[in-house]
Amino acid sequence: MPSITIRIDDELDRSLTELAKAQHRSKSDLVREMLRREMALAELRLTRKLLKPYADRAGYLSDEDFFRDFS
């Protein structure tokens, strides 16, 4: 598995260490999960940005408009 090295400040390291201890997980495991979640959100934002012009033309100006028709 590839690895990556990052530098974080002391406060972030303390917070990450505390969270890892509280969840009985490694800091690496937590960071991998957080990166996966952020990557998924970034992909969602990009998809939403690409689809917005089509949604606007179809009259879907808010999430509520969309959910009204597709829920």
N, C-alpha and C positions, 0 to 999 in steps of 0.2 A: 504494500500500500504506500503510495506517495506520502510525503510529509511536507508541511509548510511551517515556517517559523514567522511569528509575529511578535511585535513588542507591544505590551500593554502597560498602562500605568499601575502604580501600587494599589490604588483604590479599586480598580477594575479587577485586579488579581485577587484582592481580598474578597470581593463580592463573589467572584467565580469560585473561589475556594470554599467559601461558606455554603454556597448553593450546592456544590458537588458533595460536600459532607452531608448536608441535609437530605439530599436525594440518594445518597449512597452510590454515587456514580463518579466516574473520573471527569476531570476538567476537559480532557480531550473529547470524551463522549458528549458532554454538554455543548461544547463548541461546534462539533460536527452537526448535532441536531439543530443548533441555532443557525448555522450556515445553510443547512438544507431548507429550513423554514424561510429564511430571508431570500434564498434563491427562488423558492416557489412564489413568494410574494412579488418579487421583481418580475418574474415571468407573467404573473397575473396582471400586474400593472401595465406591462408592455402589451399584452393581449387586449386589455381593456382600451388602451390608447389606440391600438390599431382598429378596433371594432367600433369605437365611438362615432366616427362619421356615419357609418351605416346605421347604427342605432338611432342617431339623431334624425336621419332622413326617414326612418321608419316610425318616428314619433316616440321613441323610448328616451325620454329626457332625464329620467331618474331611475334608481334601482326599484322604486315602488312601481313605476310603470311596467318594468320588465316582469317583476314578480307577480303583478296583477294578472298578466296574460300567461305566465308559464308556471305558476304554482298550483 
